[in-house]
């Protein structure tokens, strides 16, 4: 063993509780990420209902935005799972904002 280095097994045993906290923190983040993805899927049902208000070109825009946000959510789930919680909020804002703007400027009516 090199001089000035500790035994790796002893080092790992001494730092195990910290490692366990890191694993549990990561697991909690992944659970939050999956919750965000599930919420995004639930918001997708509102995107389907947008067809009652928006014309075809509006529906296609909303679906394209939802699919792009789904790709982003999967990417975030793998890289930074907690940020996946932002995706359903952004999806709802895009949908309701888009319908409000379409109703005011483009005359979309139910």
C-alpha positions as CSV (number, residue, x, y, z in Angstrom):
1,X,0.0,0.0,0.0
2,X,1.3,3.5,-0.8
3,X,2.6,5.6,2.0
4,X,0.1,8.3,3.2
5,X,-2.9,6.5,1.8
6,X,-5.7,5.0,4.0
7,X,-7.1,1.6,3.5
8,X,-9.9,1.9,0.9
9,X,-12.1,-0.6,2.8
10,X,-11.8,1.4,6.1
11,X,-12.3,4.6,4.2
12,X,-15.5,3.3,2.7
13,X,-16.8,1.9,6.0
14,X,-16.2,5.2,7.7
15,X,-18.1,7.1,5.0
16,X,-21.0,4.6,4.5
17,X,-23.7,6.6,6.3
18,X,-23.0,9.6,4.0
19,X,-23.2,7.4,1.0
20,X,-26.5,6.0,2.1
21,X,-27.9,9.5,2.5
22,X,-26.7,10.3,-1.1
23,X,-28.4,7.2,-2.4
24,X,-31.7,8.0,-0.6
25,X,-31.6,11.6,-1.7
26,X,-31.1,10.4,-5.4
27,X,-33.9,7.9,-5.0
28,X,-36.2,10.7,-3.7
29,X,-35.2,12.9,-6.6
30,X,-36.0,10.1,-9.1
31,X,-39.4,9.5,-7.4
32,X,-40.2,13.2,-7.8
33,X,-39.1,13.0,-11.4
34,X,-41.5,10.2,-12.1
35,X,-44.3,12.2,-10.4
36,X,-43.5,15.1,-12.7
37,X,-43.7,12.8,-15.7
38,X,-47.0,11.3,-14.6
39,X,-48.4,14.8,-14.1
40,X,-47.3,15.7,-17.6
41,X,-49.2,12.8,-19.0
42,X,-52.3,13.9,-17.0
43,X,-51.9,17.4,-18.5
44,X,-51.8,15.6,-21.9
45,X,-55.5,14.8,-21.5
46,X,-56.2,18.5,-21.3
47,X,-54.3,18.8,-24.6
48,X,-56.7,16.3,-26.1
49,X,-59.7,18.3,-24.9
50,X,-58.2,21.4,-26.5
51,X,-59.8,20.2,-29.7
52,X,-63.1,21.4,-28.4
53,X,-61.9,25.0,-28.5
54,X,-59.0,25.3,-31.0
55,X,-59.0,24.7,-34.7
56,X,-56.9,22.0,-36.3
57,X,-53.8,24.2,-36.7
58,X,-54.0,25.1,-33.0
59,X,-54.4,21.5,-32.0
60,X,-51.4,20.5,-34.1
61,X,-49.3,23.3,-32.4
62,X,-50.4,22.2,-29.0
63,X,-49.7,18.5,-29.7
64,X,-46.2,19.4,-31.1
65,X,-45.5,21.4,-27.9
66,X,-46.7,18.6,-25.7
67,X,-44.5,16.0,-27.5
68,X,-41.5,18.3,-27.3
69,X,-42.1,18.8,-23.6
70,X,-42.4,15.0,-23.2
71,X,-39.0,14.6,-24.8
72,X,-37.6,17.2,-22.5
73,X,-39.2,15.5,-19.5
74,X,-37.6,12.2,-20.3
75,X,-34.2,13.9,-20.8
76,X,-34.6,15.7,-17.4
77,X,-35.7,12.5,-15.7
78,X,-32.3,10.9,-16.7
79,X,-30.1,14.0,-16.0
80,X,-31.8,16.1,-13.3
81,X,-35.0,14.3,-12.2
82,X,-36.3,17.1,-9.8
83,X,-36.5,19.5,-12.7
84,X,-39.1,17.2,-14.4
85,X,-41.7,18.7,-12.0
86,X,-41.4,22.0,-14.0
87,X,-42.5,20.3,-17.2
88,X,-46.3,19.8,-16.4
89,X,-46.4,23.4,-15.1
90,X,-44.9,24.7,-18.4
91,X,-47.3,22.5,-20.4
92,X,-50.3,23.8,-18.6
93,X,-49.1,27.4,-19.1
94,X,-48.6,26.9,-22.8
95,X,-52.0,25.3,-23.2
96,X,-54.1,27.8,-21.2
97,X,-52.0,30.7,-22.5
98,X,-52.3,29.5,-26.0
99,X,-56.1,29.0,-25.8
100,X,-56.5,32.5,-24.1
101,X,-54.4,34.2,-26.9
102,X,-56.2,32.2,-29.6
103,X,-59.6,33.2,-28.2
104,X,-58.7,36.9,-28.0
105,X,-56.6,37.3,-31.1
106,X,-57.9,34.6,-33.5
107,X,-61.5,34.3,-32.4
108,X,-61.4,30.7,-31.2
109,X,-64.7,29.8,-29.6
110,X,-66.0,26.6,-28.0
